[in-house]
Amino acid sequence: MNVIELGSGPTVVLVHGLAGAWQNWLEQIPLLAANHRVMALDLPGFGHSQMPTEQITISFYARVLDQVMGELGIDAAAVVGNSMGGFISAEMAIAFPQRVERLVLASPAGISSYNNPFATRWASWIRRMAPLLALQTGWASAHADLLTRSPIMRELVLNVPMLHPGRLPRELMAEQLRGAGKPGFVQALEANLNYDYRDRLPEIVCPTLVVWGDRDRLISVRDADVYTELIPNARKVILSDTGHAPMLERPARFNALLEEFLSE
């Protein structure tokens, strides 16, 4: 499995979302590595990690994180996840509480995504069209530099997960698009839709920070209230004029929140 490690000190584990890769954290890694040991990985089926032989599920990915941390000699860490990565990170805090000292959930799936009728119909269509979509997204990944060359193109290609991708650096957006077209997408999408852990969220005992964009087009910002209500030691921060990827769209603000939370 592809794992990126930098720096030394207390460990921070960064977990990407659906269709993502370790590059989702390019705005955080240099800052964190100055004072922390940073681990960012490509989940099985994404980035440069191979498809697993086991069915992809949220609990499977949590076990993968536990295993990787054990192999790297990481007893416990602050775990930061976006979207599906937040879902996985919270599951890990429930299933392996000794591993998670602090938890940061950036627009996590897991609440309104469960059994969502629209998303379920969309997932069914994606499964039927998977071969064609794989060709299209693979082409987009291979031509990321071309597709992100202008602000207008970035808006057209990336305006669902992000609110204003045309305002963000071309090189950064190209790196995000390179994560498209990976074989784990369909299984991971379905895993996001069919796993319910709301009744177990009160089992999370570590300090938790929930960060959300107020104009998230993929997962409702209303879910932030549910997370902070169900996790005993949680608080939320809502970022204005921000979409589904606050760590990329508002890196300065997100990094300041992250540094403050990790230093407590």
C-alpha positions in Angstrom: 0.0 0.0 0.0 1.2 3.5 -0.8 2.1 5.4 2.4 3.7 8.8 2.6 5.6 9.7 5.8 7.3 12.9 6.7 8.6 14.7 9.8 9.0 13.6 13.4 7.1 14.1 16.7 3.5 13.3 17.6 1.8 11.5 14.8 -1.0 12.8 12.5 -2.7 10.4 10.2 -4.5 11.9 7.1 -7.3 9.9 5.4 -8.6 11.0 2.0 -12.2 10.7 0.8 -13.9 8.9 -2.1 -12.1 9.3 -5.4 -9.2 10.9 -3.5 -5.6 10.2 -2.8 -2.9 11.3 -0.4 -2.5 14.5 -2.4 -5.8 15.7 -1.0 -3.6 16.9 2.0 -0.9 18.8 0.1 -1.9 22.0 1.8 -1.5 20.4 5.3 1.5 18.1 5.0 4.3 20.7 4.9 2.9 22.6 7.8 2.2 19.5 9.9 5.6 17.9 9.1 7.4 20.8 10.8 6.4 19.5 14.2 4.7 16.2 13.7 5.2 12.8 12.1 2.7 12.9 9.3 1.3 9.8 7.6 -0.9 10.1 4.5 -1.9 7.0 2.6 -3.7 5.9 -0.5 -6.5 3.7 0.7 -6.7 0.3 -1.0 -8.3 0.7 -4.5 -7.2 4.4 -4.7 -4.2 6.4 -5.7 -1.2 4.0 -6.1 -2.6 1.3 -3.8 -3.8 -1.9 -5.3 -7.4 -3.2 -5.0 -7.9 -5.3 -1.9 -8.9 -9.0 -2.2 -11.5 -8.3 0.5 -14.7 -6.4 -0.1 -14.3 -2.7 0.5 -16.4 -1.6 3.5 -16.0 1.2 6.0 -15.0 -1.2 8.8 -12.5 -2.9 6.4 -10.8 0.5 5.8 -10.7 1.1 9.6 -9.0 -2.2 10.1 -6.5 -1.3 7.3 -5.6 1.9 9.2 -5.2 0.0 12.4 -2.9 -2.5 10.7 -0.8 0.1 8.9 -0.3 2.1 12.2 0.8 -1.1 13.9 3.2 -2.0 11.2 4.8 1.5 11.4 5.0 1.4 15.1 2.4 4.1 15.7 0.6 3.3 19.0 -1.7 6.3 18.7 -2.2 9.4 16.6 -4.4 12.3 15.8 -6.5 11.2 12.9 -7.9 13.6 10.3 -10.3 12.5 7.6 -12.3 14.2 4.8 -15.7 12.9 3.5 -15.4 9.1 3.3 -12.1 9.5 5.1 -13.9 11.2 8.0 -16.4 8.3 8.0 -13.5 5.8 8.2 -11.7 7.9 10.9 -14.7 8.0 13.1 -15.2 4.2 12.7 -11.6 3.7 13.7 -12.2 5.8 16.8 -15.1 3.5 17.7 -13.5 0.2 16.8 -9.9 1.0 17.9 -10.2 3.7 20.4 -6.6 3.2 21.7 -5.3 4.3 18.3 -7.1 7.7 18.1 -6.0 10.4 20.5 -7.7 13.2 18.7 -10.2 13.2 15.8 -10.8 15.8 13.0 -13.8 15.2 10.7 -13.9 17.4 7.7 -17.3 17.1 6.0 -17.6 13.4 6.9 -20.0 11.0 5.3 -21.9 8.6 7.5 -25.1 10.4 8.4 -27.3 11.6 5.6 -25.3 9.5 3.2 -26.8 6.3 4.7 -29.5 4.8 2.6 -29.9 8.2 0.7 -32.4 7.4 -2.0 -30.9 9.8 -4.6 -27.3 8.6 -4.0 -28.4 4.9 -4.0 -30.0 5.3 -7.4 -26.9 7.2 -8.6 -24.7 4.4 -7.3 -26.8 1.8 -9.2 -26.4 3.7 -12.4 -22.7 4.1 -11.8 -22.3 0.3 -11.3 -24.0 -0.4 -14.6 -21.9 2.2 -16.4 -18.7 1.4 -14.6 -16.6 0.3 -17.7 -17.4 3.5 -19.6 -17.0 5.7 -16.6 -13.7 4.2 -15.9 -12.5 5.1 -19.4 -13.7 8.6 -19.0 -12.3 9.2 -15.6 -9.1 7.5 -16.5 -8.7 9.9 -19.4 -9.4 12.8 -17.1 -6.8 11.7 -14.7 -4.2 11.2 -17.5 -5.0 14.7 -18.8 -5.3 16.5 -15.5 -2.9 19.3 -16.5 -4.9 20.1 -19.6 -8.3 20.0 -17.8 -7.1 22.3 -15.1 -5.2 24.8 -17.3 -7.7 27.6 -17.0 -10.0 28.8 -14.2 -13.0 28.2 -16.4 -12.0 24.6 -17.0 -11.3 24.0 -13.3 -14.8 25.3 -12.5 -16.4 23.0 -15.1 -14.5 19.9 -14.0 -14.3 20.3 -10.2 -17.3 22.4 -9.2 -19.2 19.7 -7.5 -16.8 18.8 -4.7 -15.5 22.4 -4.4 -17.3 25.6 -4.5 -14.8 27.8 -6.3 -12.1 25.6 -7.9 -11.3 28.2 -10.5 -9.8 30.4 -7.7 -7.4 27.6 -6.5 -3.9 26.9 -7.9 -3.8 25.0 -11.1 -1.1 22.6 -10.0 -3.0 21.8 -6.8 -6.2 21.1 -8.7 -4.4 18.9 -11.2 -3.1 16.8 -8.4 -6.7 16.3 -7.1 -7.9 15.3 -10.6 -5.2 12.7 -10.9 -7.1 10.7 -8.2 -10.0 10.0 -10.6 -10.6 6.7 -12.3 -9.4 4.3 -9.7 -10.9 0.8 -9.4 -12.1 1.1 -5.8 -14.6 3.8 -6.5 -17.8 1.8 -7.0 -17.3 -0.5 -4.0 -16.3 2.4 -1.8 -19.3 4.5 -2.9 -21.6 1.7 -2.0 -19.8 1.2 1.3 -20.6 4.8 2.1 -24.3 4.3 1.5 -25.0 1.0 3.3 -23.2 1.4 6.6 -25.0 3.0 9.6 -23.0 3.8 12.8 -25.1 6.6 14.3 -26.0 4.5 17.4 -22.2 3.9 18.0 -21.0 7.5 17.6 -21.5 8.1 21.4 -18.7 5.5 22.0 -16.1 8.0 20.6 -14.2 9.2 23.7 -11.5 11.4 22.2 -11.7 15.1 21.6 -13.3 15.7 18.2 -13.4 18.6 15.9 -16.0 18.7 13.1 -15.3 21.2 10.2 -17.8 21.8 7.4 -18.3 24.1 4.5 -21.6 26.0 4.7 -22.2 25.4 0.9 -21.3 21.7 0.7 -23.0 20.3 -2.4 -22.3 16.6 -1.6 -23.1 16.2 2.1 -25.5 18.5 3.9 -23.9 20.8 6.5 -26.8 19.9 8.7 -24.9 16.6 9.4 -22.4 18.7 11.4 -25.1 19.2 14.1 -25.8 15.4 14.3 -22.1 14.6 14.7 -21.6 17.1 17.5 -24.8 16.0 19.2 -23.9 12.3 19.1 -20.1 12.5 19.9 -19.8 13.5 23.5 -16.6 15.6 23.3 -17.1 17.2 19.9 -17.4 20.7 18.7 -18.0 22.1 15.2 -16.7 25.0 13.0 -18.6 26.0 9.9 -16.6 27.7 7.2 -18.4 30.3 5.1 -18.5 30.2 1.3 -16.9 26.7 1.3 -17.8 23.4 -0.3 -16.9 19.8 0.5 -13.1 20.0 0.8 -12.4 22.7 3.4 -8.7 21.6 3.7 -8.2 22.6 0.1 -10.6 25.5 -0.3 -9.8 27.3 3.0 -6.3 25.9 3.8 -5.1 28.8 5.9 -8.2 28.7 8.1 -8.3 24.9 8.2 -4.7 24.7 9.1 -5.1 27.3 11.9 -8.0 25.3 13.3 -5.9 22.1 13.0 -2.9 23.5 14.7 -4.9 24.9 17.5 -6.8 21.7 18.1 -3.6 19.5 18.0 -1.9 21.8 20.5 -4.6 21.6 23.1 
